[in-house]
Amino acid sequence: MRTLNDYFLTSKMTTISTAGSYFVTAPDSGKIQKIYVTLKNAISSANAALSFEIDGVAVGDGGITVAHSGSAAGTVHHAIPSSANYVAEGTPIEMITDGASSTACEVEVTFVIRRIG
């Protein structure tokens, strides 16, 4: 159930098939409740591992493996972070891909963040 304290922060990773980092800044403080990624097309060769960091600290249980087998446009994966998921207003969230897959694939990333206090 969503509360009125939840907000949604959406960003893009231009390709998960090339190792790299992308950043998005949290406009308000809160705890990341869920992370969704939606593929724009299929990937091939290998799975892509995505991770997320706040101030250089990995979000606990925030990793997402995007399987190449069965991947297609519109495929959604998600993670439910359990620790190190507090983000302060104005703090960047780093979105990291290991780039292990092939076939360039943009993903939409949505963070569900619950304001605290």
N, C-alpha and C positions, 0 to 999 in steps of 0.2 A: 504494500500500500504506500502510495506517495503521500508525503506531508507537504504542507505549504512551505516548509523550510528547504525543500529540495530544489536545486537548480541544475541545469544541463549545460555542459560546456562541450562544444563540438569543434573538432579540428580535422585536418587531413594529414596523412603521410603520403607523399607523392609516389613512392614505391616502397614496398616491403621486400623487394627482391634485390636491393642494394643495401649493404650495411650502412647504417647511419642513424642520426638522431634528429628529431623534430621537437619543437617546443610550442606550448600554449600557456598563456598566463591566466591564473585563476582570478576572476574579478571580485571574489568574496571568499572569506574563510570558511572552512568546513571539512568534513571527512568524506573521502571518496567512498561511495557505497557500492558502485558497480562501474565496470568499464566495458563498453561494447565496441566491437570493430565490425565494419561491414565492407566486404570486398566489392570492388567495381568490376572485376573479371577474375578468371581462374588463374592460379599459379601452377607451376610445373616443377619437376625434378626432385624437389625436397620440400619439407615443411619450413615455414618461416616462424621464428620465435620472436615474440614481441615482449618487451618489458617496459616498465614505467618507473621513473624516479622523481622524487621531490627533494631538492637541495642535495643531490648526489646520493640519496638513500633510496634503495629499492623499495617499492611498495610491496608489502607482504602479501603473498598469494595473488599478486597482480599480473603475473605472467600469462600470456595467451599463446598457444600454439595454433597456427593456421595450417591445417592439413592440406597438402597439395591434392591428395586423392579426394575426389568429389567436390573440389572447390569450384565455385561458379559465381557469377555476378549476383549480388544480393545475399550471399552466404554471411551469416552473422555468428560471431563468436563472442564470448563474454568471460569476465573474471569478477569474482567477489573478493575484494581486498579485505584482509583481516588485521593488518598492522601497518605502521608507518604510512598511514593513509590520510593524515591531517595535512591540509594545505592552507597556508596563510594568504590573506588578500595580497595580490600583486606578486605572488611567487610563481615562477614557471614550473610546469610539469613537463618532464622530458619523456618523450616517446621514442623507444629504441627498437630497431629491427636488426637481427643478425644477418639479414640478406642472403640466407641459405637457399632460398627458392630461386627459380628463374621465371621469366616472363614478367615484365614490369606490371605492377598492380598497385593502383591507388587504393587506400582504405580510408573510410570515414571513421573517426574515433569519437565516441560520445562518453563523457564522464558524468555520472549521476553523483552530485555532491550535496550533502546535507549540511546546511548551516547549523552552527552550534551556538547555543547561548542566547 
